[in-house]
Amino acid sequence: MGIPSELRDAWVNKRHSYTSMMAASPNEERIIHSNNSIREAVPEGFKAAAIYGVVAAVPTVIVCRVIPWAKVNLNHTAQALIISTASIAGFFIATDQYILENARGNTIGKHGKTT
C-alpha cells in the first residue's frame, strides 16, 4: 500500500548523509535571515492591513448612507460593492506597503546594499 517503514527510514537516513557532505553556500545565512524576515513581515502586514481596511470602509459607509444622491440612486447592492472595494483596496495597499518596507529594511540594513 505504501513504502514499508524500514525502507523509508533507510532512504531518509541515506538522504541526510548526502546533505551533510555538501558545503554550505556563503549566502545561506543571508537567505535564512531573509526568509525569517518575510515570515515576520507577513503577519504584521496582515494586522496593519486589517486596520487600514476598516479605516477605509467606515468613511465609505458613512458617505454611502448620508449623501442624498447615493441614498436615492444606489441600491443596497451597489453600496455594498462600493464599501467592499474601498475596504479591499485599503487592505491590499497596506499589506503591500508594510511587506515592502520590511523587505527594504532587510536589504539595506542587514546586507549593506543600497537599492
C-alpha positions as CSV (number, residue, x, y, z in Angstrom):
1,M,0.0,0.0,0.0
2,G,2.9,2.3,0.6
3,I,6.6,2.3,1.3
4,P,7.5,0.0,4.2
5,S,8.8,1.9,7.2
6,E,12.2,0.1,7.1
7,L,12.8,1.1,3.5
8,R,11.5,4.6,4.1
9,D,13.8,5.1,7.1
10,A,16.8,3.8,5.2
11,W,16.1,6.2,2.4
12,V,15.7,9.1,4.7
13,N,18.9,8.3,6.5
14,K,20.8,7.9,3.3
15,R,19.4,11.3,2.0
16,H,20.5,13.0,5.2
17,S,24.0,11.6,4.9
18,Y,24.3,13.2,1.4
19,T,23.3,16.6,2.7
20,S,25.9,16.6,5.5
21,M,28.7,16.2,2.9
22,M,27.6,19.3,0.9
23,A,29.5,22.5,1.5
24,A,27.4,25.4,2.8
25,S,26.8,28.3,0.5
26,P,28.3,31.6,1.6
27,N,24.9,33.2,1.1
28,E,23.0,30.6,3.0
29,E,22.9,32.6,6.3
30,R,21.5,35.7,4.4
31,I,18.8,33.6,2.7
32,I,17.7,32.1,6.0
33,H,17.6,35.5,7.6
34,S,15.7,36.9,4.7
35,N,13.1,34.1,4.9
36,N,12.7,34.7,8.7
37,S,12.2,38.4,8.0
38,I,9.5,37.6,5.4
39,R,7.8,35.3,7.9
40,E,7.8,38.1,10.5
41,A,6.6,40.7,8.0
42,V,3.6,38.9,6.6
43,P,1.6,38.6,9.9
44,E,2.4,42.2,10.8
45,G,1.4,43.3,7.3
46,F,-1.9,41.4,7.7
47,K,-2.6,43.2,11.0
48,A,-1.9,46.6,9.6
49,A,-4.0,45.7,6.5
50,A,-7.0,44.7,8.6
51,I,-6.8,48.0,10.4
52,Y,-6.5,50.0,7.2
53,G,-9.3,48.1,5.6
54,V,-11.7,49.1,8.5
55,V,-10.4,52.6,8.4
56,A,-11.1,52.8,4.7
57,A,-14.5,51.2,5.0
58,V,-16.0,53.4,7.7
59,P,-15.9,56.7,5.9
60,T,-17.2,55.0,2.8
61,V,-20.2,53.5,4.7
62,I,-21.0,57.0,6.1
63,V,-20.8,58.6,2.6
64,C,-23.0,55.9,1.0
65,R,-25.6,56.2,3.8
66,V,-25.6,60.0,4.3
67,I,-25.2,61.7,0.9
68,P,-28.7,62.1,-0.5
69,W,-27.7,61.3,-4.1
70,A,-26.2,58.0,-3.0
71,K,-29.2,57.1,-0.9
72,V,-31.6,57.7,-3.8
73,N,-29.6,56.4,-6.8
74,L,-27.6,53.5,-5.3
75,N,-29.4,50.3,-4.1
76,H,-28.0,48.3,-1.2
77,T,-26.0,46.0,-3.5
78,A,-24.2,48.9,-5.1
79,Q,-23.5,50.5,-1.8
80,A,-22.1,47.2,-0.5
81,L,-19.9,46.8,-3.6
82,I,-18.5,50.4,-3.2
83,I,-17.8,49.7,0.5
84,S,-16.2,46.3,-0.2
85,T,-14.0,47.9,-2.9
86,A,-12.7,50.6,-0.6
87,S,-12.0,48.1,2.2
88,I,-10.2,45.6,-0.1
89,A,-8.2,48.4,-1.7
90,G,-7.1,49.6,1.7
91,F,-6.3,46.1,2.8
92,F,-4.0,45.4,-0.2
93,I,-2.3,48.7,-0.2
94,A,-1.4,48.5,3.5
95,T,-0.2,44.9,3.2
96,D,2.0,45.8,0.2
97,Q,3.5,48.8,1.8
98,Y,4.3,47.0,5.1
99,I,5.9,44.0,3.4
100,L,7.9,46.1,1.0
101,E,9.0,48.4,3.9
102,N,10.3,45.4,5.8
103,A,12.0,43.9,2.7
104,R,13.7,47.2,2.0
105,G,14.9,47.5,5.6
106,N,16.1,43.9,5.4
107,T,18.1,44.6,2.3
108,I,19.6,47.9,3.2
109,G,20.0,47.5,7.0
110,K,21.3,43.9,7.2
111,H,23.1,43.3,3.9
112,G,24.6,46.7,3.4
113,K,23.1,47.0,-0.1
114,T,21.6,50.2,-1.3
115,T,18.9,50.0,-3.9
